[in-house]
Structure formats: structure tokens, C-alpha cells
Amino acid sequence: MATLMEDLITVLNQEADMYSELLELAKKKTPIIVKGGVEELQKITDEEQETLVRVEALDKKRAGVMKDIANVTNRDVKTLKLRDLIQLMEKRPQEHDALASVRDRLNTAVSNLKLVNEQNGVLIRQSLDMINFNLALERSMRAGPETGNYTRYASNAGDVLGGAQGGFDAKQ
């Protein structure tokens, strides 16, 4: 059991390190999103993907260790939580404290990552809104006012002034 706990603590520490890396990458993205650096943002996103692959591998390893611990302690792996293990280890202060410490570290890293990602999401939505506003403004500037021609039934039959201007002309 002691070896399994050591393995679990090691894997959880590695996961906490990976989430801290993801947090640093997310923090790097914030000013890049603000200034609109698409290429730099792509590089950081690629780094994030690589880190997430490592997190996924660690997560599988952690799940395997938790399964082994559940078998040894005769508990259901689906309902066994880290807080349950911490309570089980109360008579072993070294393992208890190490598990509690790594759980707190992991929780802090994940919640901070969530906050920064939410902030970055808001910034990206604002950037998209600004792009959409600029596109709409550009379209409205290209369309001119209509002429004042009316039919005998008082409906507008005028043409749009400046409406012939298009976007891209392949013939030029």
C-alpha cells in the first residue's frame, strides 16, 4: 500500500506541475489576445496541446494507481475519491500530509487555470465582436443611400448609390 501511495503522490505532483505549465501558457496568451497576435497565439496553443497530451498520459497512470488502491482497500474505484484516501491515511501522517498538500496544489492550479481561461475566452469574444462590428461598418460604408424613385403605389423603387462597388474583382 505504501508503494501505491508513493506512486499516487508522484503522479499527482506531476499532474500539478503540468497544470501549472498550462496556467503559465494561458497567462502568456492574455496579452497576445489583446494585441491580436494570431501567429504567436497559434504557437502557444500548440504548446498547450503538447502539454495536454502529457496530462492525459498522467491521468491514465493516475487512474491505474487509483484502481490498484481501490483493489487493495476493497473499495469501488468509481466512488473512491482523493479526499477518501486522505481520510484513510490519517494514521500515517507523512502520506496523509503529502496527499493533502498535493491535492491542494492541484486544486489551486486547476482553479487558477479555469479563471485565466475564462478571462481569455471573454477577450476572444470581445475581439470577435469587434471584428464583426468592423465588417458590418465596412459593408454599410460600401452601400450608399437609395435614390428617391417611387412607384405609383408609393413603394421605393430606387437604386442604391454606390452599390455597384463590390469586394474583390478577379478581372483586375
C-alpha positions in Angstrom: 0.0 0.0 0.0 2.9 2.4 0.8 4.3 2.0 -2.7 0.9 2.6 -4.2 0.6 5.8 -2.2 4.0 7.0 -3.2 3.1 6.3 -6.9 -0.1 8.2 -6.5 1.6 11.2 -4.8 4.3 11.2 -7.6 1.7 11.1 -10.4 -0.4 13.8 -8.7 2.7 16.1 -8.3 3.5 15.6 -11.9 -0.1 16.5 -12.9 0.1 19.6 -10.7 3.3 20.6 -12.5 1.6 20.1 -15.9 -1.4 22.2 -14.8 1.0 24.9 -13.6 2.6 24.8 -17.0 -0.8 25.2 -18.6 -1.5 28.1 -16.3 1.7 29.9 -17.4 0.8 29.3 -21.1 -2.7 30.7 -20.5 -1.2 33.8 -18.8 1.1 34.3 -21.8 -1.9 34.2 -24.2 -3.7 37.1 -22.5 -1.6 40.0 -23.8 -1.3 38.2 -27.2 -5.1 38.0 -27.5 -5.3 41.7 -26.6 -2.8 42.8 -29.3 -4.2 40.3 -31.8 -1.1 38.3 -32.4 -2.6 35.3 -34.3 0.7 33.6 -35.1 2.0 33.9 -31.5 -1.3 32.6 -30.2 -1.1 29.6 -32.5 2.4 28.7 -31.2 1.2 28.9 -27.6 -1.9 26.8 -28.5 0.4 24.2 -30.0 2.5 24.1 -26.8 -0.8 23.7 -24.8 -1.8 20.8 -26.9 1.6 19.1 -26.2 1.2 19.6 -22.5 -2.4 18.3 -22.6 -1.1 15.1 -24.2 1.2 14.7 -21.3 -1.6 15.5 -18.8 -3.7 12.8 -20.4 -1.0 10.2 -20.1 -0.5 11.1 -16.4 -4.3 11.0 -15.9 -4.4 7.4 -17.3 -1.5 6.5 -15.0 -3.3 8.1 -12.0 -6.4 6.1 -12.8 -4.5 2.9 -12.9 -2.9 3.6 -9.5 -6.3 4.5 -8.1 -7.7 1.3 -9.4 -4.9 -0.7 -7.7 -5.5 1.3 -4.4 -9.2 0.5 -4.7 -8.5 -3.2 -5.1 -6.1 -3.2 -2.1 -8.6 -1.3 0.1 -11.6 -3.2 -1.1 -13.4 -0.1 -2.4 -15.2 0.7 -5.6 -12.8 2.6 -7.9 -15.7 4.6 -9.3 -16.6 6.1 -5.9 -13.1 6.3 -4.4 -12.1 10.0 -4.2 -8.8 11.6 -3.1 -10.4 13.0 0.0 -11.4 9.5 1.0 -7.8 8.4 0.7 -6.6 11.3 2.7 -9.1 10.3 5.5 -7.8 6.7 5.2 -4.2 7.9 5.7 -4.9 9.8 9.0 -2.9 7.2 10.9 0.0 7.7 8.5 0.8 11.4 8.9 3.5 11.5 6.3 1.3 10.1 3.5 -1.7 12.0 4.8 0.1 15.3 4.7 1.7 14.6 1.3 -1.7 13.7 -0.2 -3.4 16.7 1.3 -0.6 19.0 0.1 -0.7 17.7 -3.5 -4.5 17.8 -3.6 -4.4 21.5 -2.5 -1.7 22.3 -5.0 -3.6 20.6 -7.8 -6.9 22.3 -6.9 -5.2 25.7 -6.8 -3.6 25.2 -10.2 -6.8 24.0 -11.8 -8.9 26.8 -10.4 -6.4 29.4 -11.4 -6.2 27.9 -14.9 -10.0 28.0 -15.1 -10.1 31.7 -14.2 -7.4 32.7 -16.7 -9.1 30.6 -19.5 -12.5 32.3 -18.7 -10.8 35.7 -18.9 -9.1 34.7 -22.2 -12.5 33.5 -23.5 -14.1 36.9 -22.8 -11.2 38.7 -24.5 -11.6 36.4 -27.6 -15.4 37.0 -27.7 -14.8 40.8 -27.5 -12.3 40.6 -30.3 -14.7 38.7 -32.4 -17.4 41.2 -31.6 -15.1 44.0 -32.7 -14.2 42.2 -35.9 -17.9 41.7 -36.7 -18.6 45.3 -35.9 -15.8 46.4 -38.3 -17.1 44.1 -41.0 -20.6 45.5 -40.6 -19.3 49.0 -40.7 -17.3 48.3 -43.8 -20.4 46.8 -45.6 -22.6 49.8 -44.6 -20.0 52.2 -45.9 -19.9 50.5 -49.3 -23.7 50.6 -49.6 -24.8 54.1 -50.3 -28.2 55.7 -49.9 -31.1 54.8 -52.2 -32.3 57.2 -54.8 -35.7 58.8 -54.3 -37.6 57.0 -57.0 -41.0 55.8 -56.1 -43.6 53.7 -58.0 -47.2 55.0 -58.3 -48.1 52.7 -55.4 -45.6 54.7 -53.2 -43.1 51.9 -52.8 -39.5 52.7 -53.1 -38.0 51.6 -56.5 -34.8 53.5 -56.1 -31.4 52.1 -56.8 -28.6 52.0 -54.2 -26.0 54.6 -54.9 -22.5 53.1 -54.8 -24.0 49.6 -54.6 -22.1 48.5 -57.7 -18.8 48.6 -55.9 -18.0 45.1 -54.9 -15.4 43.5 -52.8 -12.8 41.5 -54.7 -12.6 41.8 -58.5 -10.8 38.9 -60.1 -10.6 40.7 -63.5 -8.4 43.4 -62.3 
